[in-house]
Amino acid sequence: MDKPWDPSQPILEIDHLSISFFTRAREIPAVMDFSCTVMAGEAMGLVGESGCGKSTVALAVMRDLGKTGRIVGGAIRFKGRDLTHMSDEELRHIRGSEIAMIYQEPMASLNPAMKIGAQLAEVPMIHQGMAKAEAWALARQIVADVRLPDPDRILRSYPHQLSGGQQQRIVIAMALMSKPALLILDEPTTALDVTVEAGIVDLVKDLGEKYGTSLLFISHNLGLVLDVCDRLCVMYSGEAVETGAVKEVFDRMQHPYTQALFRSIPIPGADKTTRPLISIPGNFPLPHERPPGCNFGPRCSYFAAGRCDQGDIPMAPVPFGDRHETRCIRSSEIDWDAPPPARARTERATIGPVVLRMEDVKKYYEVSSGMFGGGGTKVVKANETLSFEAREGETLAIVGESGCGKSTFAKVLMGLETATDGKIMLYDRDIQSTPIEKRSTDTVSGVQMVFQNPFDTLNPSMTIGRQIVRALEIFGEGKDDAARHARMLELLDLVKLPRAFAERMPRQLSGGQKQRVGIARAFAGGAKIVVADEPVSALDVSVQAAVTDLLMEIQRKNGTTLLFISHDLSIVRYLSDRVMVMYLGHVVELGTTDQVFQPPYHPYTEALLSAVPIADTRVEKKRIVLEGDIPSAMNPPPGCPFQTRCRWKSHVPGNLCETEMPPVRMLKGGHQIKCHLSDAEFASMEPVIKIAAE
């Protein structure tokens, strides 16, 4: 008989865990000598780059490593009981009821053929034998707990009738139905907008406190971990390299990899010309190619030959702090407060004449309401009166939530869609109604796109070199094959890829390397305007720094105009010269980066800024969580498009916000805001983000 668990002891104790995957060719060690402790009611963050073993650890706790994965050493104790030696029957009693897991993609966890209420009620009925009526009542209560409007309607809905943020809240509700003692969250907000993410993060924290649930929170976003977690464990190449209290690890880090991660993310103060980001040199080692000694050694600026490459390096306690440990034999010798080595200051790209002008561009789609809807058509207003200009050598960022019209605007500019109305002037040519197949080669090669997901944009059966040469052929570059081959090698040099990569297939490249190939291909025809649609959101933070640095360098060299579409305002602040904020097809704010990031703000911009997780303990943020979802472009609200979610609406007299479209207000310095608020209200706005004095 097991002894009852003492709540003063760890709820989860992972002790020197090693996990391998077995293929026909070899054993692949995925996790080695990993230890981590989570106390009752504690939130532990697990961070690191893709492939470092975070999700493998989570799946090991759930004992769900598939047929090829195996725990080859160590123990996982939950409430004092070793999960690694439990039978399937014992695990069934624990999984879902005492330990629950929330995955990255909510639709993978929901049954598309079952209504939400039935899926939720099923959990306590199976795990606790609860009566159906009681289970439905509990489901309704927990749907209200996860702050979903109209719980009765939600319970009657199918998953496809909910937005991504609502689906993720349902998955969280499902995990909480049995009031588990431990909740594992594996990148639960990666696919969500930053505003929805802020709501989910607040929700997870509140529910953790309400139900006394311990959290194991897996993320590559250090800002989120700072918002959610009490403690932090940094992983690199299958090992824990540093662990401790979150604030302590952020402020007094003791491992070179932790330091390198922080130097590669844009926190307030980073500047693309005076304080550029520092990417981590080299590449992440493959599991069967790990170096001797310290796994991070080949990429570490503090590497000491003969010491760091000799034998296994154990985790060791740091002389200060709360259970603070590091896997670095030189941690006591390193001056952690020393500034990073000075990098050559780069000149800003010279801003030239206007190369692109959009005037009152509209893009409407007609959508059939189907056989049973009377056969009529409805209009989706994807872009409404879009007006702006972009100059040579300028980076214009376009920000907003999913569904605000950013990608539609990109398709119209590229000629993949034609605008319903308005003018698109490229230099002095109106290309508004010219689809891509009728555009001249010069126009097509002059406006190119870098896509969000580098994995989907390369032909898997063609070498890298051939794919770039193919683009050169289409653009009519080079007089013969030899000239095109030489130009292809120059483009690989431009994106800082070894020339030998010309012979490689896409599967042999990492995500960051594939994205560089996408950039090389975009510049093959000497592009003057590049639309970068979330080009770094699928990449690790250390790779993001290198790719953004590369885009800036190419821009300076070629005078390229960069239209940077993103929902990550941290990277926008670092990269852009001007920012355009979109909401439901409208431009609601447009100005220089400094103007947009300082008050006065459009109320939507204010909410966006407050939702951005920032990995800096000195930052104080005003918390504004937007209620509700972005309205449908098929049925937009009357008056101001943002009025259904605006916290400033009560400051406008009468019902002006609900009846009249606001005018575009020109503030000083060319700063534009589309809003009914008075000058006095704008003047009273306080900064959302403040940096506390040292």
C-alpha positions in Angstrom: 0.0 0.0 0.0 1.4 3.4 -1.0 1.9 6.0 1.7 -0.3 9.1 1.4 1.4 12.0 -0.3 2.7 14.8 1.9 1.8 18.1 0.2 5.1 19.7 1.5 7.0 17.3 -0.9 7.3 17.8 -4.6 4.3 16.9 -6.6 6.5 16.1 -9.6 10.1 15.0 -9.3 12.0 14.1 -12.5 15.3 12.6 -11.4 18.3 12.1 -13.8 15.9 11.1 -16.6 17.3 9.8 -19.9 15.1 9.1 -22.9 16.1 7.5 -26.2 14.3 6.8 -29.5 15.3 3.6 -31.2 15.4 3.4 -35.0 16.6 0.6 -37.2 19.9 2.4 -37.7 20.7 3.5 -34.2 19.7 4.6 -30.7 19.0 8.4 -30.7 19.4 9.9 -27.2 16.8 12.7 -26.9 17.0 13.6 -23.2 20.0 12.9 -20.9 20.4 13.3 -17.2 17.4 15.7 -16.9 16.3 16.6 -13.4 13.4 19.0 -12.5 11.2 19.5 -9.4 7.7 21.0 -9.2 6.2 21.7 -5.8 2.5 21.8 -5.1 0.9 24.9 -6.5 4.1 25.9 -8.4 4.4 26.9 -12.1 7.5 25.6 -13.7 8.6 26.9 -17.1 10.5 24.7 -19.5 12.3 26.8 -22.3 14.7 26.1 -25.1 15.0 25.9 -28.9 13.1 23.4 -31.0 14.6 20.0 -30.7 16.0 20.5 -27.2 13.7 17.8 -25.7 11.0 19.9 -23.9 8.0 18.1 -25.4 9.8 14.7 -25.0 10.0 15.4 -21.2 6.3 16.3 -21.2 5.3 13.1 -23.1 7.5 11.0 -20.7 5.6 12.4 -17.7 2.4 11.3 -19.5 4.1 8.0 -20.4 3.2 8.6 -24.1 6.5 8.2 -26.0 5.1 6.0 -28.8 6.5 2.7 -30.0 10.1 3.9 -30.6 10.6 6.1 -27.4 11.9 4.5 -24.2 12.9 5.8 -20.8 16.5 4.3 -20.4 17.4 5.8 -17.1 16.2 7.8 -14.1 12.8 8.2 -12.5 9.6 10.3 -12.7 7.9 10.5 -9.4 4.3 12.0 -9.2 3.1 12.4 -5.6 5.9 10.1 -4.5 5.0 7.3 -6.9 7.3 6.3 -9.7 5.4 6.6 -13.0 8.1 4.7 -14.9 7.2 1.5 -13.2 3.4 1.8 -13.3 1.2 -0.7 -15.2 -1.1 0.6 -18.0 -4.1 0.1 -15.7 -2.5 2.3 -13.0 -1.5 5.0 -15.6 -5.1 5.1 -16.9 -6.3 6.1 -13.4 -3.8 9.0 -13.3 -3.8 10.3 -16.9 -6.6 12.8 -17.5 -7.7 12.8 -13.9 -4.6 13.7 -11.9 -2.3 14.7 -14.7 -3.7 16.5 -17.7 -1.9 17.9 -20.8 -2.8 20.7 -23.2 -1.3 20.5 -26.6 -0.2 23.2 -29.1 -2.9 22.7 -31.7 -6.4 22.8 -30.1 -8.2 21.1 -33.0 -6.0 18.0 -32.5 -7.5 17.5 -29.1 -11.2 18.0 -30.1 -13.5 15.6 -31.8 -15.0 17.5 -34.8 -18.1 15.3 -34.8 -19.1 15.8 -31.2 -20.7 18.9 -29.6 -18.5 20.7 -27.0 -20.8 19.9 -24.1 -20.7 16.1 -24.8 -16.9 16.2 -25.0 -16.5 18.0 -21.7 -19.1 16.0 -19.8 -17.4 12.8 -21.0 -14.3 13.5 -18.9 -15.8 13.2 -15.3 -18.2 10.6 -16.5 -15.3 8.3 -17.5 -12.8 9.2 -14.8 -15.1 9.7 -11.8 -18.2 7.8 -12.8 -20.2 11.1 -12.4 -23.9 11.2 -13.4 -24.7 12.8 -16.8 -26.7 15.7 -15.4 -24.0 16.5 -12.8 -21.3 16.3 -15.5 -23.1 18.7 -17.8 -23.6 21.1 -14.9 -19.9 21.0 -14.1 -19.1 21.5 -17.9 -21.2 24.6 -17.9 -19.5 26.0 -14.8 -16.0 25.4 -16.2 -16.9 26.9 -19.5 -17.9 30.0 -17.6 -14.6 29.7 -15.6 -12.6 29.9 -18.8 -14.4 33.1 -19.6 -16.3 32.1 -22.6 -19.5 34.1 -23.4 -22.9 32.4 -23.4 -21.8 29.0 -22.0 -25.1 27.4 -23.1 -24.5 28.3 -26.7 -20.9 27.1 -26.5 -21.9 23.7 -25.1 -24.3 23.2 -28.0 -21.6 24.2 -30.6 -19.3 22.0 -32.7 -15.5 22.8 -32.5 -15.5 24.3 -36.1 -18.0 26.9 -34.9 -15.5 28.4 -32.5 -12.5 30.6 -33.1 -8.9 29.4 -32.4 -8.8 31.2 -29.0 -12.2 29.7 -28.0 -11.1 26.2 -29.0 -8.0 26.6 -26.9 -10.1 27.7 -23.9 -12.3 24.6 -24.4 -9.2 22.4 -24.4 -8.1 24.0 -21.1 -11.7 23.5 -19.7 -11.5 19.8 -20.7 -8.1 19.4 -18.9 -9.6 21.0 -15.8 -12.8 19.0 -15.7 -11.2 16.4 -13.3 -9.5 19.2 -11.4 -6.0 17.6 -12.0 -3.1 18.2 -9.5 -0.7 18.7 -12.4 -1.4 20.5 -15.7 1.2 20.2 -18.6 0.9 22.9 -21.2 2.9 22.4 -24.4 3.2 25.7 -26.3 -0.5 26.3 -25.7 -0.6 29.8 -27.3 1.8 29.6 -30.3 -1.0 29.5 -32.9 -2.9 32.3 -31.3 -3.0 36.1 -31.7 -1.1 38.1 -29.1 -4.4 39.6 -27.7 -5.9 36.1 -27.3 -2.6 34.8 -25.9 -2.8 37.5 -23.1 -6.3 36.3 -22.2 -5.3 32.6 -22.1 -2.2 33.4 -20.0 -4.2 35.3 -17.4 -6.7 32.5 -17.5 -4.1 29.8 -16.8 -2.6 31.8 -13.9 -6.0 32.4 -12.3 -7.3 28.8 -12.7 -4.0 27.5 -11.4 -4.6 29.6 -8.2 -8.3 28.7 -8.0 -7.9 25.0 -8.3 -4.4 24.7 -6.7 -3.1 23.1 -9.8 0.7 22.8 -10.4 1.8 23.8 -13.9 4.6 22.5 -16.2 4.6 25.2 -18.9 6.6 24.5 -22.1 7.4 27.5 -24.2 10.1 29.1 -26.4 8.7 32.5 -25.4 10.7 33.9 -22.5 8.3 36.8 -22.0 5.4 34.4 -21.5 7.3 32.3 -19.0 8.0 35.5 -17.0 4.3 36.2 -17.0 3.2 32.7 -16.0 5.9 30.9 -14.0 7.5 30.9 -10.6 10.5 28.8 -11.6 12.3 28.1 -14.9 14.3 25.3 -16.4 16.4 26.1 -19.5 17.1 23.1 -21.8 19.7 22.7 -24.5 20.3 19.6 -26.7 18.5 17.2 -24.3 19.9 18.5 -21.1 18.8 21.0 -18.4 21.5 23.7 -18.4 20.1 26.1 -15.8 17.3 26.1 -13.3 16.1 28.5 -10.7 13.5 31.1 -9.7 12.3 33.0 -12.8 13.3 36.4 -11.7 16.7 35.2 -10.5 17.5 33.4 -13.8 16.4 36.4 -15.8 18.5 38.9 -13.7 21.4 36.7 -12.6 21.8 34.1 -15.2 24.6 31.6 -14.8 24.9 29.7 -18.1 26.2 31.0 -21.4 23.3 29.6 -23.3 20.7 31.4 -21.2 22.7 34.6 -21.7 22.9 34.0 -25.5 19.1 33.4 -25.6 18.4 36.8 -24.0 20.9 38.6 -26.3 19.0 37.2 -29.3 15.5 38.5 -28.4 14.3 42.1 -28.9 13.6 43.6 -25.5 13.1 47.4 -25.0 16.3 49.2 -25.8 17.4 46.9 -28.6 17.9 48.9 -31.8 18.7 47.6 -35.3 21.5 50.2 -35.8 22.9 51.1 -32.4 22.2 47.9 -30.4 21.5 45.0 -32.8 20.5 41.6 -31.7 23.3 39.0 -31.3 22.4 35.6 -32.9 23.9 32.4 -31.5 26.7 31.3 -33.9 26.7 27.8 -35.4 23.8 25.3 -35.4 22.1 23.1 -32.9 23.8 19.7 -32.7 21.9 16.6 -33.9 21.3 14.0 -31.1 23.9 11.6 -32.5 26.5 14.3 -33.3 26.8 15.9 -29.8 30.3 17.2 -29.0 32.3 15.8 -26.1 31.9 17.7 -22.8 29.6 20.6 -22.8 26.9 20.3 -25.6 26.9 24.1 -26.0 30.7 24.3 -26.2 31.1 24.8 -30.0 28.7 27.8 -29.9 29.9 29.3 -26.6 32.0 32.5 -26.4 33.4 31.4 -23.1 34.6 28.0 -24.3 37.9 26.8 -22.8 39.6 23.9 -24.7 40.8 21.1 -22.5 38.2 22.0 -19.8 34.8 22.4 -21.4 35.3 19.5 -23.8 36.4 16.9 -21.2 33.9 14.4 -19.8 30.3 15.0 -18.8 29.5 18.2 -17.0 27.0 17.8 -14.1 24.5 20.3 -12.8 26.0 22.2 -9.9 24.4 24.6 -7.3 25.0 28.3 -7.7 26.3 29.9 -4.4 23.3 32.2 -4.2 19.6 31.8 -4.9 16.7 29.5 -4.4 17.6 26.0 -5.8 19.5 27.8 -8.5 21.8 25.3 -10.5 23.9 25.5 -13.7 25.6 23.1 -16.0 28.7 25.3 -16.6 32.1 24.7 -15.0 33.2 28.3 -15.7 30.1 30.0 -14.2 32.0 31.4 -11.2 34.8 32.8 -13.5 32.6 34.7 -15.9 31.7 38.4 -15.5 28.0 38.1 -16.1 27.4 41.8 -15.9 30.0 42.7 -18.6 28.3 44.2 -21.7 28.3 42.1 -24.9 31.3 42.7 -27.2 30.7 45.9 -29.2 29.4 45.3 -32.7 30.1 47.6 -35.5 27.4 50.3 -35.6 25.5 50.0 -38.8 24.1 52.9 -40.8 20.4 53.1 -41.3 19.2 52.3 -44.8 18.8 55.6 -46.7 15.1 56.4 -47.1 14.5 57.4 -50.7 11.5 58.4 -52.8 8.0 56.8 -52.7 8.0 53.5 -54.6 4.6 52.2 -53.6 1.4 54.2 -53.0 -2.1 52.7 -52.1 -5.1 55.0 -52.4 -8.4 54.0 -51.0 -7.9 50.3 -51.9 -10.8 48.1 -51.2 -11.0 44.3 -51.5 -14.4 42.6 -51.1 -15.2 39.0 -51.6 -18.6 37.7 -52.6 -19.5 34.5 -50.6 -22.5 32.3 -51.5 -24.7 31.6 -48.5 -25.2 28.1 -50.0 -28.1 25.9 -51.1 -29.9 26.1 -47.8 -29.3 29.8 -47.2 -31.6 30.9 -50.0 -28.8 31.0 -52.5 -28.1 34.7 -51.9 -24.6 36.2 -51.7 -22.9 38.0 -48.8 -20.0 40.4 -49.1 -16.8 39.9 -47.0 -15.1 43.3 -46.6 -11.5 42.2 -46.2 -9.9 45.6 -46.9 -11.6 49.0 -46.5 -10.2 52.2 -47.8 -6.5 51.2 -47.4 -4.3 54.3 -48.0 -0.5 54.5 -47.3 2.8 55.0 -49.1 6.1 53.2 -48.7 9.6 54.6 -49.6 12.7 53.1 -51.0 14.9 51.6 -48.2 12.1 51.8 -45.6 10.7 49.1 -43.4 7.0 49.5 -42.9 5.5 47.0 -40.4 1.8 46.0 -40.8 0.4 44.7 -37.5 -3.0 43.4 -36.3 -4.8 40.2 -35.3 -5.7 37.3 -37.6 -8.6 38.3 -39.8 -7.8 42.1 -39.8 -6.8 42.0 -43.6 -3.0 41.9 -43.5 -2.6 38.9 -45.7 -5.4 40.0 -48.1 -3.6 43.2 -48.6 -0.4 41.3 -49.4 -2.2 39.1 -52.0 -3.6 42.2 -53.7 -0.2 43.8 -53.8 1.4 40.6 -55.2 -1.4 40.3 -57.9 -2.7 37.0 -56.5 -5.9 38.9 -56.0 -7.2 42.1 -57.8 -8.5 45.0 -55.8 -12.3 45.8 -55.9 -11.6 49.6 -56.0 -8.8 52.1 -55.5 -5.3 52.6 -56.8 -2.1 50.8 -56.3 0.8 52.8 -57.8 4.1 50.9 -58.2 6.5 53.7 -59.1 4.3 55.4 -61.7 2.3 52.4 -62.9 -1.2 51.6 -61.6 -1.2 47.8 -61.0 -4.5 47.7 -59.1 -6.4 45.6 -61.6 -3.6 43.7 -63.2 -3.5 40.0 -62.0 -0.1 38.4 -61.7 -0.3 36.4 -64.9 -0.7 39.7 -66.9 2.0 41.6 -65.0 5.3 42.2 -66.8 8.4 40.2 -65.7 9.9 43.4 -64.3 6.8 44.0 -62.1 6.7 40.4 -60.9 10.5 40.3 -60.1 10.3 43.8 -58.5 7.7 42.8 -55.9 8.5 39.5 -54.1 7.3 37.7 -51.0 8.9 35.8 -48.1 6.4 33.5 -46.6 5.7 32.5 -43.0 6.5 28.8 -43.2 9.8 28.0 -44.9 8.9 24.3 -44.8 6.0 24.7 -47.3 7.6 27.0 -49.8 10.4 24.8 -51.2 10.1 21.9 -53.6 11.1 18.8 -51.7 12.4 17.0 -54.8 14.6 19.8 -56.1 18.1 20.8 -54.9 18.4 24.3 -53.3 20.6 25.5 -56.1 18.2 24.4 -58.8 15.3 26.2 -57.0 17.2 29.5 -57.0 18.3 29.0 -60.7 14.7 28.3 -61.6 13.7 31.7 -60.2 16.5 33.3 -62.2 15.2 31.7 -65.4 11.7 32.9 -64.8 12.9 36.4 -64.1 15.1 36.4 -67.2 18.2 36.9 -65.2 21.6 35.9 -66.7 22.5 35.3 -70.4 23.2 31.6 -70.0 23.2 28.6 -67.5 26.8 29.5 -66.4 25.9 33.1 -65.6 22.7 31.9 -63.7 24.8 29.4 -61.7 27.3 32.1 -60.7 24.5 34.4 -59.7 22.9 31.6 -57.6 26.2 31.2 -55.7 26.3 34.9 -55.1 22.7 34.8 -53.7 23.8 32.0 -51.3 26.6 34.3 -50.2 24.1 37.1 -49.8 22.0 35.1 -47.3 25.1 33.7 -45.6 24.7 30.0 -46.6 27.7 27.9 -47.6 27.9 27.4 -51.4 28.0 23.7 -50.8 24.3 24.0 -49.8 23.5 24.4 -53.6 23.6 20.6 -53.8 21.5 19.9 -50.8 17.8 18.9 -50.7 15.4 20.9 -48.5 15.0 18.1 -46.0 18.8 18.5 -45.2 18.3 22.1 -44.0 17.1 23.5 -40.7 14.1 25.9 -40.5 16.3 28.9 -40.4 18.4 27.7 -43.3 15.2 27.1 -45.4 14.0 30.6 -44.6 17.3 32.0 -45.9 16.8 30.0 -49.2 13.3 31.7 -49.4 14.9 35.1 -49.0 17.6 34.3 -51.6 14.8 33.3 -54.0 12.9 36.5 -53.3 15.9 38.6 -54.2 16.8 36.5 -57.3 15.2 39.1 -59.6 16.6 42.1 -57.8 13.3 42.7 -55.9 12.7 46.3 -54.9 9.8 45.6 -52.7 9.7 42.5 -50.5 6.5 41.6 -48.6 7.7 39.5 -45.6 4.6 37.7 -44.2 5.5 36.6 -40.6 8.9 35.5 -41.9 10.4 34.6 -38.5 7.4 33.4 -36.4 8.1 29.8 -37.3 11.7 30.1 -36.2 13.6 29.8 -32.9 14.5 33.0 -31.2 18.2 32.6 -31.8 17.5 32.0 -35.6 15.1 34.9 -35.7 17.9 37.3 -34.7 20.1 36.0 -37.6 17.3 36.1 -40.2 16.1 39.7 -39.2 19.7 40.8 -39.2 20.1 39.4 -42.7 17.0 41.1 -44.0 18.3 44.5 -42.6 21.7 43.9 -44.2 20.3 43.1 -47.6 18.0 46.1 -47.3 20.9 48.4 -46.7 22.9 46.9 -49.6 20.0 47.0 -52.1 17.8 49.8 -50.9 14.9 47.4 -50.7 11.5 48.5 -49.4 10.4 45.9 -46.7 6.7 45.5 -45.9 6.9 43.4 -42.7 3.7 41.7 -41.7 3.7 40.5 -38.1 1.7 40.2 -34.9 4.9 40.2 -32.8 5.2 43.9 -31.7 8.6 43.3 -30.0 10.2 42.4 -33.4 8.3 45.2 -35.0 9.6 47.8 -32.6 13.2 46.6 -33.3 12.9 46.4 -37.1 10.5 49.0 -38.4 10.8 52.6 -39.4 7.0 53.1 -39.6 4.1 51.0 -38.3 0.6 50.6 -39.8 -2.0 49.1 -37.4 -4.9 47.3 -39.1 -8.3 46.2 -37.6 -11.1 44.6 -39.5 -9.8 45.8 -42.9 -9.2 49.4 -41.7 -6.0 51.3 -41.1 -6.6 52.5 -37.5 -3.2 54.0 -36.8 -0.1 54.9 -38.9 3.1 56.6 -37.9 6.7 56.3 -37.1 7.7 53.5 -34.8 8.3 56.0 -31.9 4.9 57.6 -32.5 3.0 54.3 -32.5 4.8 53.0 -29.4 4.2 56.1 -27.3 0.9 57.7 -26.3 -1.4 58.9 -27.7 -2.5 55.5 -29.1 -5.5 54.2 -30.9 -7.4 52.2 -28.3 -6.7 49.0 -30.3 -2.9 49.8 -30.5 -2.9 50.3 -26.7 -4.5 46.9 -26.2 -2.0 45.2 -28.6 1.0 46.8 -26.8 -0.3 45.7 -23.4 -0.6 42.1 -24.6 3.0 41.7 -25.8 5.0 39.4 -23.4 8.3 41.1 -22.7 11.2 39.1 -21.3 12.5 41.8 -19.1 11.9 42.1 -15.3 12.4 45.9 -15.4 9.4 46.4 -17.6 6.1 47.5 -16.0 3.0 47.0 -18.2 -0.5 48.2 -18.0 -2.7 45.1 -18.4 -5.6 45.5 -20.9 -7.2 42.2 -22.0 -9.6 42.6 -24.9 -13.0 41.0 -24.3 -14.7 39.1 -27.1 -13.4 38.1 -30.6 -12.7 40.2 -33.7 -16.1 40.6 -35.5 -16.8 38.9 -38.8 -15.7 40.9 -41.9 -19.0 39.6 -43.4 -21.0 41.4 -40.8 -18.9 44.2 -39.3 -20.4 46.4 -36.5 -21.9 49.8 -37.4 -19.8 52.9 -36.7 -16.2 52.3 -35.5 -15.1 48.8 -36.3 -13.4 48.5 -32.9 -16.3 49.8 -30.8 -17.5 46.3 -29.7 -14.2 45.8 -27.7 -13.1 49.3 -26.9 -12.5 50.4 -23.3 -12.5 54.1 -24.2 -16.0 54.1 -25.8 -17.7 55.5 -22.7 -15.4 58.6 -23.0 -17.1 59.6 -26.3 -20.4 61.5 -25.8 -23.6 60.1 -27.2 -23.5 56.9 -29.3 -21.1 58.4 -31.9 -18.8 55.3 -31.8 -21.8 53.0 -32.7 -23.2 55.1 -35.5 -20.5 56.9 -37.3 -17.2 55.8 -38.9 -14.5 57.8 -37.1 -12.5 60.3 -39.2 -8.7 60.0 -39.8 -7.1 62.4 -37.3 -3.8 63.9 -38.3 -1.6 64.5 -35.2 1.8 66.1 -35.2 4.6 64.7 -37.3 2.2 62.9 -39.7 0.9 60.5 -37.0 -2.6 59.3 -38.1 -5.3 57.8 -35.8 -8.8 56.8 -36.9 -10.8 57.5 -33.7 -13.6 59.7 -32.2 -11.6 60.5 -29.0 -11.0 64.2 -28.2 -7.6 65.8 -28.1 -8.0 66.0 -24.3 -8.6 62.3 -24.1 -5.5 61.6 -26.3 -3.4 63.9 -24.1 -4.5 62.0 -21.0 -3.2 58.6 -22.2 -0.4 57.0 -20.2 2.4 54.8 -21.6 1.5 51.1 -21.6 5.1 50.0 -21.2 7.4 51.6 -18.7 10.9 50.5 -17.8 11.5 50.8 -14.0 14.6 52.7 -12.9 17.6 50.4 -12.1 
